[in-house]
């Protein structure tokens, strides 16, 4: 049987039963000769094998862990002694997922020991430095990162935490009994990684944060709409800020057309703010929550892409759109062509609505529309409305977007006005 033993953090942390097992075991493995576990075995006079050669020959920690696990699994009766707790060690986690022929003496956790030294609470996120890239925006603070045993790993942790929380964010590096207050960008400047330090990011107030997530927008709006919040935000309703949503969407489109990344970043944020406001309105009515909104759009992306997540096939973009439309009709119960054309939002600008309505009708009836027939309609129009609708039909037939084409012409006209005015100066 393979026995996984957590040495703990300090001498004396190892349990009596775990110690007895080590004394009885003929084959003991430790990660490296620099570990506290190794020093303990030397002091006790117990024979052991290290994986120092694997450390020197492995290109990455993923490769290192695979080599260590493979070696341990080859030995059916051995002990693997790790610093801290078994549950914190990546190799131990892999071994436990591969075989049930394992006994565990978990040991004192490096994470909980570090938290206790900093007088932090029980609600926290703990992650191995090897898994730090799995962290997502909105991770619960305090955050504890362990297994940060060398410069390369510390650099990876620094890069990820800088992205999530900001490089100037202040935390605590716990190395044995020593606690240092440092900023995230200083993580890979630590000189003694042999102690395998633990890094802790404490919780922050909203106004102290440097980096935020979507949940923070919801939290800020809730604060602004609270009794002691902002007088303006408290009185807003879905109707009162509806025009803001439309305006922000147009401003985002304008930024995209200008290919201005700085403006695109800003305007995406402004659109998200409007979405967050309407989410909060929904929460206040008891209609839906932020989780409902996110879950719905994620579910839609999965159920509409059955050529990726299901049994449908789509070899090109055209076929992928057909699959999307098929699944959309099923989900929305659009069983007739009339259902489909009525589903085009009335709030759309008239040109967009006209072209979409015609497109759905053509596809629904499988009509073969001839370009010349539409041109004849344009020549024989009886009202301006009919003329505009026929032009939208022509745009669909020849494969252009009526709204975009008209926008281009308007821009050209503005330039001509400008040129004419400059000539007259």
The 8 nearest C-alpha neighbors of each residue, nearest first, counted from 0:
[[1, 76, 75, 100, 101, 2, 77, 102],
 [0, 2, 101, 77, 76, 78, 75, 102],
 [3, 1, 78, 102, 101, 103, 77, 79],
 [2, 4, 103, 79, 78, 104, 102, 80],
 [5, 3, 104, 80, 105, 103, 79, 85],
 [4, 6, 106, 84, 85, 105, 81, 7],
 [7, 5, 82, 13, 83, 81, 106, 36],
 [8, 6, 83, 107, 106, 12, 5, 82],
 [7, 9, 83, 109, 107, 12, 82, 6],
 [10, 8, 12, 7, 11, 175, 6, 35],
 [11, 9, 12, 8, 13, 39, 7, 6],
 [10, 12, 13, 9, 14, 7, 6, 8],
 [13, 11, 7, 10, 9, 14, 107, 8],
 [12, 14, 6, 11, 7, 106, 17, 15],
 [13, 15, 17, 16, 18, 12, 106, 104],
 [14, 16, 18, 17, 19, 13, 20, 12],
 [17, 15, 19, 18, 14, 20, 104, 13],
 [16, 18, 20, 14, 19, 15, 104, 21],
 [17, 19, 15, 21, 20, 16, 14, 22],
 [20, 18, 16, 22, 21, 17, 15, 23],
 [21, 19, 17, 23, 18, 22, 24, 16],
 [20, 22, 24, 18, 23, 19, 17, 78],
 [21, 23, 19, 20, 24, 18, 45, 25],
 [22, 24, 20, 21, 19, 25, 18, 26],
 [25, 23, 21, 26, 22, 20, 77, 27],
 [24, 26, 27, 23, 77, 46, 22, 21],
 [25, 27, 77, 24, 78, 47, 28, 76],
 [28, 26, 47, 78, 77, 79, 48, 25],
 [27, 29, 79, 48, 47, 49, 78, 80],
 [30, 28, 49, 80, 31, 79, 81, 48],
 [29, 31, 50, 49, 81, 28, 51, 34],
 [32, 30, 49, 51, 33, 34, 50, 29],
 [31, 33, 37, 34, 49, 51, 30, 38],
 [34, 32, 31, 193, 35, 37, 38, 194],
 [35, 33, 36, 37, 32, 31, 38, 193],
 [34, 36, 38, 37, 39, 82, 33, 194],
 [35, 37, 39, 34, 38, 82, 6, 81],
 [36, 38, 40, 34, 39, 35, 32, 41],
 [37, 39, 35, 41, 40, 36, 42, 34],
 [38, 40, 36, 42, 37, 41, 35, 43],
 [41, 39, 43, 37, 45, 42, 38, 44],
 [42, 40, 44, 38, 43, 39, 45, 37],
 [41, 43, 39, 40, 44, 38, 45, 37],
 [44, 42, 40, 41, 45, 39, 38, 46],
 [45, 43, 41, 42, 40, 46, 39, 47],
 [44, 46, 40, 43, 41, 47, 22, 42],
 [47, 45, 44, 27, 40, 48, 26, 41],
 [46, 48, 27, 28, 45, 26, 49, 29],
 [47, 49, 28, 27, 29, 50, 46, 26],
 [50, 48, 29, 31, 30, 51, 28, 32],
 [49, 51, 30, 53, 52, 31, 54, 29],
 [50, 52, 54, 31, 53, 49, 55, 32],
 [53, 51, 55, 54, 50, 56, 49, 57],
 [52, 54, 56, 50, 51, 55, 57, 63],
 [55, 53, 51, 52, 57, 56, 63, 50],
 [54, 56, 52, 53, 57, 51, 58, 50],
 [55, 57, 53, 54, 52, 58, 63, 51],
 [58, 56, 63, 59, 54, 53, 62, 55],
 [59, 57, 56, 62, 60, 63, 55, 61],
 [58, 60, 62, 61, 57, 63, 64, 54],
 [61, 59, 63, 62, 64, 129, 58, 57],
 [60, 62, 64, 59, 63, 65, 129, 58],
 [63, 61, 65, 59, 60, 64, 57, 66],
 [64, 62, 60, 66, 57, 61, 65, 53],
 [63, 65, 67, 61, 66, 62, 90, 60],
 [64, 66, 62, 68, 63, 67, 69, 61],
 [67, 65, 69, 63, 64, 68, 70, 62],
 [68, 66, 64, 70, 69, 65, 71, 63],
 [69, 67, 71, 65, 70, 66, 90, 64],
 [68, 70, 66, 72, 67, 71, 65, 73],
 [71, 69, 67, 73, 68, 72, 66, 74],
 [70, 72, 68, 73, 74, 69, 67, 77],
 [71, 73, 69, 74, 70, 68, 75, 94],
 [74, 72, 70, 71, 75, 69, 68, 76],
 [75, 73, 72, 71, 76, 77, 70, 1],
 [74, 76, 0, 1, 73, 77, 72, 71],
 [77, 75, 0, 1, 74, 78, 26, 2],
 [76, 78, 26, 1, 27, 74, 2, 75],
 [79, 77, 2, 27, 3, 1, 28, 80],
 [78, 80, 28, 3, 27, 29, 4, 2],
 [81, 79, 4, 29, 5, 28, 78, 3],
 [82, 80, 5, 6, 36, 29, 4, 83],
 [81, 83, 6, 7, 36, 5, 35, 84],
 [82, 84, 7, 109, 108, 8, 5, 6],
 [85, 83, 5, 108, 106, 105, 107, 86],
 [84, 86, 105, 5, 87, 88, 91, 4],
 [87, 85, 84, 88, 92, 105, 91, 89],
 [88, 86, 85, 84, 89, 127, 83, 108],
 [87, 89, 91, 85, 90, 86, 92, 84],
 [88, 90, 92, 91, 93, 87, 64, 127],
 [91, 89, 93, 92, 88, 64, 68, 94],
 [92, 90, 94, 88, 89, 93, 95, 85],
 [91, 93, 89, 95, 90, 94, 96, 88],
 [92, 94, 96, 90, 91, 95, 97, 89],
 [95, 93, 91, 97, 96, 92, 90, 98],
 [96, 94, 92, 93, 97, 98, 91, 99],
 [95, 97, 93, 94, 98, 92, 99, 91],
 [98, 96, 94, 95, 93, 99, 72, 92],
 [99, 97, 100, 95, 96, 94, 101, 72],
 [98, 100, 101, 95, 97, 96, 102, 94],
 [99, 101, 98, 0, 1, 102, 75, 95],
 [102, 100, 1, 99, 2, 0, 103, 98],
 [101, 103, 2, 3, 1, 104, 100, 0],
 [102, 104, 3, 105, 2, 4, 101, 85],
 [105, 103, 4, 106, 5, 17, 3, 102],
 [104, 106, 85, 5, 84, 103, 4, 86],
 [107, 105, 5, 84, 7, 6, 104, 13],
 [108, 106, 7, 84, 83, 8, 12, 109],
 [107, 109, 84, 83, 110, 111, 112, 7],
 [110, 108, 83, 112, 111, 8, 113, 107],
 [109, 111, 108, 113, 112, 114, 143, 145],
 [112, 110, 114, 108, 113, 109, 115, 107],
 [111, 113, 109, 115, 114, 110, 108, 116],
 [112, 114, 116, 110, 111, 115, 109, 173],
 [115, 113, 111, 117, 119, 116, 112, 118],
 [114, 116, 118, 112, 117, 113, 111, 119],
 [115, 117, 113, 114, 118, 112, 119, 178],
 [116, 118, 114, 115, 119, 113, 171, 178],
 [119, 117, 115, 116, 114, 120, 113, 121],
 [120, 118, 114, 117, 115, 121, 141, 201],
 [121, 119, 122, 118, 123, 114, 115, 141],
 [120, 122, 123, 119, 114, 111, 141, 115],
 [123, 121, 120, 124, 141, 140, 139, 119],
 [122, 124, 141, 140, 142, 139, 121, 125],
 [125, 123, 142, 139, 143, 140, 141, 126],
 [126, 124, 143, 142, 144, 123, 110, 127],
 [127, 125, 144, 143, 131, 130, 128, 145],
 [126, 128, 145, 129, 130, 146, 144, 131],
 [127, 129, 131, 146, 130, 147, 145, 144],
 [128, 130, 127, 131, 60, 146, 152, 89],
 [131, 129, 127, 128, 132, 133, 126, 134],
 [130, 132, 128, 133, 134, 129, 127, 156],
 [131, 133, 134, 130, 159, 129, 135, 156],
 [134, 132, 131, 130, 135, 126, 129, 159],
 [135, 133, 132, 131, 138, 136, 130, 126],
 [136, 134, 138, 137, 133, 163, 132, 131],
 [135, 137, 138, 212, 163, 134, 211, 213],
 [136, 138, 212, 135, 139, 214, 211, 213],
 [139, 137, 136, 135, 140, 134, 124, 142],
 [140, 138, 124, 123, 137, 141, 142, 122],
 [141, 139, 202, 142, 123, 201, 124, 138],
 [140, 142, 201, 202, 123, 200, 139, 124],
 [141, 143, 124, 140, 200, 199, 123, 125],
 [142, 144, 199, 125, 198, 124, 126, 110],
 [145, 143, 126, 198, 127, 197, 128, 125],
 [144, 146, 197, 127, 147, 128, 143, 126],
 [147, 145, 128, 148, 127, 195, 144, 197],
 [148, 146, 145, 128, 153, 195, 152, 149],
 [147, 149, 195, 192, 146, 193, 152, 196],
 [150, 148, 192, 152, 151, 147, 153, 193],
 [149, 151, 153, 187, 152, 154, 148, 192],
 [150, 152, 154, 153, 149, 155, 187, 148],
 [153, 151, 155, 154, 149, 150, 147, 156],
 [152, 154, 187, 156, 150, 155, 151, 147],
 [155, 153, 157, 151, 187, 152, 156, 150],
 [156, 154, 152, 158, 153, 157, 159, 151],
 [155, 157, 153, 159, 154, 158, 160, 128],
 [158, 156, 154, 160, 155, 159, 183, 161],
 [157, 159, 155, 161, 156, 160, 154, 162],
 [160, 158, 162, 156, 161, 157, 155, 163],
 [159, 161, 163, 157, 162, 164, 158, 156],
 [162, 160, 166, 165, 158, 164, 159, 163],
 [161, 163, 159, 160, 165, 164, 158, 166],
 [164, 162, 160, 161, 136, 165, 210, 159],
 [163, 165, 210, 161, 160, 162, 209, 168],
 [166, 164, 161, 168, 209, 167, 210, 162],
 [165, 167, 161, 184, 183, 168, 182, 164],
 [166, 168, 182, 165, 183, 169, 184, 161],
 [167, 169, 165, 182, 166, 183, 164, 170],
 [170, 168, 182, 181, 167, 183, 200, 180],
 [171, 169, 200, 199, 181, 180, 182, 201],
 [170, 172, 180, 199, 179, 198, 181, 173],
 [173, 171, 198, 179, 178, 197, 174, 180],
 [172, 174, 178, 197, 196, 177, 198, 171],
 [175, 173, 196, 177, 194, 176, 178, 172],
 [174, 176, 177, 173, 194, 196, 8, 9],
 [177, 175, 174, 178, 173, 116, 113, 9],
 [176, 178, 174, 175, 173, 179, 172, 196],
 [179, 177, 173, 172, 174, 171, 176, 180],
 [180, 178, 172, 171, 181, 173, 177, 174],
 [179, 181, 171, 170, 172, 178, 169, 182],
 [182, 180, 170, 169, 171, 179, 185, 183],
 [181, 183, 169, 167, 168, 185, 184, 170],
 [182, 184, 166, 185, 186, 168, 157, 167],
 [183, 185, 166, 182, 186, 157, 167, 161],
 [186, 184, 188, 183, 182, 187, 181, 189],
 [187, 185, 188, 183, 184, 157, 153, 189],
 [186, 188, 153, 154, 150, 189, 185, 157],
 [189, 187, 185, 186, 190, 150, 184, 153],
 [188, 190, 187, 191, 186, 192, 185, 150],
 [189, 191, 188, 192, 187, 150, 193, 149],
 [192, 190, 193, 189, 194, 195, 149, 196],
 [191, 193, 148, 195, 149, 194, 190, 196],
 [192, 194, 195, 191, 33, 148, 34, 149],
 [193, 195, 192, 196, 174, 191, 175, 34],
 [196, 194, 148, 192, 193, 147, 146, 197],
 [197, 195, 174, 173, 194, 147, 172, 192],
 [196, 198, 145, 173, 144, 172, 174, 199],
 [197, 199, 172, 144, 171, 143, 173, 196],
 [200, 198, 143, 171, 170, 142, 201, 172],
 [199, 201, 170, 142, 141, 143, 171, 202],
 [202, 200, 141, 140, 199, 170, 203, 142],
 [201, 203, 140, 141, 200, 204, 142, 139],
 [204, 202, 207, 208, 205, 201, 140, 206],
 [203, 205, 207, 206, 208, 202, 201, 209],
 [204, 206, 207, 208, 203, 215, 219, 211],
 [205, 207, 204, 208, 203, 209, 219, 210],
 [208, 206, 204, 205, 203, 209, 168, 210],
 [209, 207, 205, 206, 210, 203, 204, 211],
 [208, 210, 165, 164, 207, 211, 168, 167],
 [211, 209, 164, 165, 208, 163, 212, 162],
 [210, 212, 215, 209, 208, 213, 164, 137],
 [211, 213, 215, 214, 137, 136, 216, 210],
 [212, 214, 216, 215, 217, 211, 137, 271],
 [215, 213, 217, 216, 212, 218, 137, 211],
 [214, 216, 218, 213, 217, 212, 219, 211],
 [217, 215, 219, 213, 214, 218, 220, 275],
 [216, 218, 214, 220, 215, 219, 275, 221],
 [219, 217, 215, 221, 216, 220, 214, 222],
 [218, 220, 222, 216, 221, 217, 215, 223],
 [219, 221, 223, 217, 222, 218, 224, 216],
 [222, 220, 218, 224, 219, 223, 225, 217],
 [221, 223, 219, 225, 220, 224, 228, 218],
 [222, 224, 228, 220, 229, 221, 225, 232],
 [223, 225, 233, 221, 228, 222, 232, 220],
 [224, 226, 228, 222, 227, 223, 221, 233],
 [227, 225, 228, 224, 233, 223, 229, 222],
 [228, 226, 225, 229, 223, 224, 222, 230],
 [229, 227, 223, 225, 224, 226, 222, 230],
 [228, 230, 223, 232, 231, 233, 224, 227],
 [231, 229, 233, 232, 228, 234, 224, 223],
 [232, 230, 229, 233, 234, 235, 224, 223],
 [231, 233, 229, 235, 234, 224, 230, 223],
 [234, 232, 224, 230, 231, 235, 229, 223],
 [233, 235, 232, 231, 236, 230, 224, 229],
 [236, 234, 232, 233, 239, 231, 240, 237],
 [235, 237, 239, 238, 240, 234, 280, 277],
 [236, 238, 239, 240, 241, 277, 280, 235],
 [239, 237, 241, 236, 240, 242, 235, 243],
 [238, 240, 236, 237, 241, 235, 242, 243],
 [241, 239, 243, 242, 238, 237, 236, 235],
 [242, 240, 238, 243, 244, 239, 237, 245],
 [241, 243, 245, 244, 240, 246, 239, 238],
 [244, 242, 246, 240, 241, 245, 247, 273],
 [243, 245, 247, 242, 241, 246, 273, 248],
 [246, 244, 242, 248, 243, 247, 249, 241],
 [245, 247, 243, 249, 248, 244, 242, 250],
 [248, 246, 250, 244, 249, 245, 270, 243],
 [249, 247, 251, 245, 250, 246, 244, 270],
 [248, 250, 252, 246, 247, 251, 253, 245],
 [251, 249, 247, 253, 248, 252, 254, 246],
 [252, 250, 266, 254, 248, 253, 249, 263],
 [251, 253, 249, 255, 250, 254, 256, 248],
 [252, 254, 250, 256, 251, 255, 249, 257],
 [255, 253, 257, 251, 263, 256, 252, 262],
 [256, 254, 258, 252, 257, 253, 263, 251],
 [255, 257, 253, 258, 254, 252, 259, 251],
 [258, 256, 254, 259, 255, 253, 252, 260],
 [259, 257, 255, 256, 260, 254, 263, 262],
 [258, 260, 257, 262, 261, 254, 263, 255],
 [261, 259, 263, 262, 264, 258, 254, 255],
 [260, 262, 264, 263, 259, 265, 254, 266],
 [261, 263, 265, 264, 259, 260, 254, 266],
 [262, 264, 260, 266, 254, 265, 261, 267],
 [265, 263, 261, 267, 262, 266, 260, 268],
 [266, 264, 262, 268, 263, 267, 261, 269],
 [265, 267, 269, 251, 263, 268, 264, 262],
 [268, 266, 270, 264, 269, 265, 263, 271],
 [267, 269, 271, 266, 265, 270, 272, 264],
 [268, 270, 266, 272, 271, 267, 247, 265],
 [269, 271, 267, 273, 272, 268, 247, 266],
 [272, 270, 274, 268, 273, 269, 275, 267],
 [273, 271, 275, 269, 270, 274, 268, 276],
 [272, 274, 276, 270, 275, 271, 244, 277],
 [275, 273, 271, 277, 272, 276, 278, 270],
 [274, 276, 278, 272, 273, 277, 217, 271],
 [277, 275, 273, 279, 278, 274, 272, 280],
 [276, 278, 280, 274, 279, 275, 281, 237],
 [277, 279, 275, 281, 276, 280, 289, 274],
 [278, 280, 282, 276, 281, 277, 283, 275],
 [281, 279, 277, 283, 278, 282, 276, 284],
 [282, 280, 278, 286, 284, 279, 287, 283],
 [283, 281, 279, 285, 288, 287, 284, 280],
 [282, 284, 280, 285, 281, 279, 286, 287],
 [285, 283, 281, 286, 282, 280, 287, 279],
 [284, 286, 282, 283, 287, 281, 288, 280],
 [285, 287, 281, 284, 282, 288, 283, 280],
 [288, 286, 281, 282, 285, 291, 289, 292],
 [289, 287, 291, 282, 290, 292, 278, 281],
 [288, 290, 292, 291, 278, 293, 287, 282],
 [289, 291, 293, 288, 292, 294, 287, 295],
 [292, 290, 288, 294, 289, 293, 287, 295],
 [291, 293, 289, 295, 290, 294, 288, 296],
 [292, 294, 290, 295, 296, 291, 297, 289],
 [295, 293, 291, 297, 292, 296, 290, 298],
 [294, 296, 298, 292, 293, 297, 291, 299],
 [295, 297, 299, 298, 293, 294, 300, 292],
 [298, 296, 300, 294, 299, 295, 293, 301],
 [297, 299, 295, 301, 296, 300, 294, 302],
 [300, 298, 296, 302, 297, 301, 303, 295],
 [301, 299, 297, 303, 298, 302, 304, 296],
 [300, 302, 298, 304, 299, 303, 308, 297],
 [301, 303, 299, 304, 300, 305, 298, 326],
 [302, 304, 323, 300, 326, 301, 305, 299],
 [305, 303, 306, 301, 307, 302, 308, 300],
 [304, 306, 309, 308, 307, 311, 303, 302],
 [305, 307, 311, 312, 304, 309, 313, 308],
 [308, 306, 305, 304, 309, 311, 310, 312],
 [309, 307, 305, 306, 304, 301, 310, 302],
 [310, 308, 305, 306, 307, 311, 304, 302],
 [309, 311, 306, 305, 312, 308, 307, 304],
 [312, 310, 306, 305, 309, 313, 322, 307],
 [313, 311, 306, 314, 310, 305, 307, 319],
 [312, 314, 318, 319, 315, 306, 311, 316],
 [313, 315, 312, 318, 316, 319, 317, 306],
 [314, 316, 318, 317, 313, 319, 320, 312],
 [317, 315, 319, 318, 320, 314, 313, 321],
 [316, 318, 320, 319, 315, 321, 313, 314],
 [317, 319, 321, 313, 320, 316, 315, 322],
 [320, 318, 316, 313, 322, 321, 317, 323],
 [321, 319, 323, 317, 318, 322, 324, 316],
 [320, 322, 318, 324, 319, 323, 325, 317],
 [321, 323, 325, 319, 320, 324, 326, 318],
 [324, 322, 320, 303, 326, 321, 325, 327],
 [323, 325, 327, 321, 326, 322, 320, 328],
 [326, 324, 322, 328, 327, 323, 321, 329],
 [327, 325, 329, 323, 328, 303, 324, 330],
 [326, 328, 324, 330, 329, 325, 331, 323],
 [329, 327, 333, 331, 325, 326, 330, 332],
 [328, 330, 332, 326, 327, 331, 325, 333],
 [331, 329, 327, 332, 328, 326, 333, 325],
 [330, 332, 328, 333, 329, 327, 326, 334],
 [333, 331, 329, 330, 328, 334, 327, 338],
 [332, 334, 328, 338, 331, 339, 335, 329],
 [333, 335, 332, 338, 336, 328, 339, 329],
 [336, 334, 338, 337, 333, 339, 363, 340],
 [335, 337, 339, 363, 338, 360, 340, 334],
 [336, 338, 335, 340, 339, 341, 360, 334],
 [339, 337, 335, 341, 336, 333, 340, 342],
 [338, 340, 336, 342, 337, 341, 333, 335],
 [341, 339, 356, 337, 342, 343, 338, 359],
 [340, 342, 338, 343, 339, 337, 344, 356],
 [343, 341, 339, 340, 344, 338, 333, 337],
 [342, 344, 341, 340, 345, 356, 352, 355],
 [345, 343, 346, 347, 342, 352, 341, 340],
 [346, 344, 347, 343, 352, 348, 349, 342],
 [345, 347, 344, 348, 352, 349, 343, 351],
 [348, 346, 345, 352, 344, 349, 351, 343],
 [349, 347, 351, 350, 352, 346, 345, 402],
 [348, 350, 352, 351, 353, 347, 346, 345],
 [349, 351, 353, 352, 348, 402, 354, 401],
 [352, 350, 354, 353, 349, 348, 355, 402],
 [351, 353, 349, 355, 350, 347, 354, 356],
 [354, 352, 350, 356, 351, 355, 349, 388],
 [353, 355, 391, 357, 351, 356, 352, 358],
 [356, 354, 358, 352, 357, 353, 351, 359],
 [357, 355, 353, 340, 359, 358, 354, 352],
 [356, 358, 360, 354, 355, 359, 361, 353],
 [357, 359, 355, 361, 356, 360, 354, 362],
 [360, 358, 362, 356, 357, 361, 363, 340],
 [359, 361, 363, 357, 362, 358, 364, 336],
 [362, 360, 366, 358, 364, 359, 363, 365],
 [363, 361, 365, 359, 360, 364, 358, 366],
 [362, 364, 360, 336, 361, 365, 359, 366],
 [363, 365, 366, 361, 362, 360, 336, 359],
 [366, 364, 362, 363, 361, 367, 360, 368],
 [367, 365, 361, 364, 368, 362, 363, 360],
 [366, 368, 369, 365, 361, 364, 362, 396],
 [367, 369, 366, 370, 396, 372, 361, 373],
 [370, 368, 372, 371, 367, 373, 396, 374],
 [369, 371, 373, 372, 396, 374, 368, 393],
 [372, 370, 374, 373, 369, 375, 376, 368],
 [371, 373, 375, 369, 374, 370, 376, 368],
 [372, 374, 376, 370, 375, 371, 393, 377],
 [375, 373, 371, 377, 376, 372, 370, 378],
 [374, 376, 378, 372, 373, 377, 371, 379],
 [377, 375, 373, 379, 374, 378, 380, 372],
 [376, 378, 374, 375, 380, 379, 386, 389],
 [379, 377, 375, 376, 380, 374, 386, 373],
 [378, 380, 376, 377, 375, 381, 386, 374],
 [381, 379, 377, 386, 382, 378, 376, 385],
 [380, 382, 379, 385, 383, 386, 384, 377],
 [383, 381, 385, 384, 380, 386, 387, 379],
 [382, 384, 386, 385, 387, 381, 380, 388],
 [385, 383, 387, 382, 386, 388, 381, 389],
 [384, 386, 388, 382, 383, 387, 380, 389],
 [385, 387, 383, 389, 384, 380, 388, 377],
 [388, 386, 390, 384, 389, 385, 383, 391],
 [387, 389, 391, 385, 390, 386, 353, 384],
 [390, 388, 392, 386, 391, 387, 377, 385],
 [389, 391, 393, 387, 392, 388, 386, 394],
 [392, 390, 394, 388, 354, 389, 393, 401],
 [391, 393, 389, 395, 390, 394, 354, 388],
 [392, 394, 390, 396, 391, 395, 373, 397],
 [395, 393, 391, 399, 392, 397, 396, 401],
 [396, 394, 398, 392, 393, 397, 399, 391],
 [397, 395, 393, 398, 394, 370, 392, 368],
 [396, 398, 394, 395, 399, 393, 370, 392],
 [399, 397, 395, 396, 394, 400, 393, 401],
 [400, 398, 394, 395, 397, 401, 404, 396],
 [401, 399, 403, 402, 404, 394, 395, 398],
 [400, 402, 404, 403, 394, 391, 405, 399],
 [403, 401, 405, 404, 400, 350, 351, 406],
 [404, 402, 406, 400, 405, 401, 407, 399],
 [403, 405, 401, 407, 406, 402, 400, 408],
 [404, 406, 408, 402, 407, 403, 401, 409],
 [405, 407, 403, 409, 404, 408, 402, 410],
 [408, 406, 410, 404, 405, 409, 411, 403],
 [407, 409, 411, 405, 410, 406, 412, 404],
 [408, 410, 412, 406, 411, 407, 405, 413],
 [411, 409, 413, 407, 412, 408, 406, 414],
 [412, 410, 408, 414, 409, 413, 407, 415],
 [411, 413, 409, 415, 414, 410, 408, 416],
 [412, 414, 416, 410, 415, 411, 417, 409],
 [415, 413, 417, 411, 412, 416, 418, 410],
 [414, 416, 418, 412, 417, 413, 419, 411],
 [417, 415, 413, 419, 414, 418, 420, 412],
 [416, 418, 414, 420, 415, 419, 421, 413],
 [419, 417, 415, 421, 420, 416, 414, 422],
 [420, 418, 416, 422, 421, 417, 415, 423],
 [419, 421, 417, 423, 422, 418, 416, 424],
 [420, 422, 418, 424, 423, 419, 417, 416],
 [423, 421, 419, 420, 424, 418, 417, 416],
 [422, 424, 420, 421, 419, 418, 417, 416],
 [423, 421, 422, 420, 419, 418, 417, 416]]
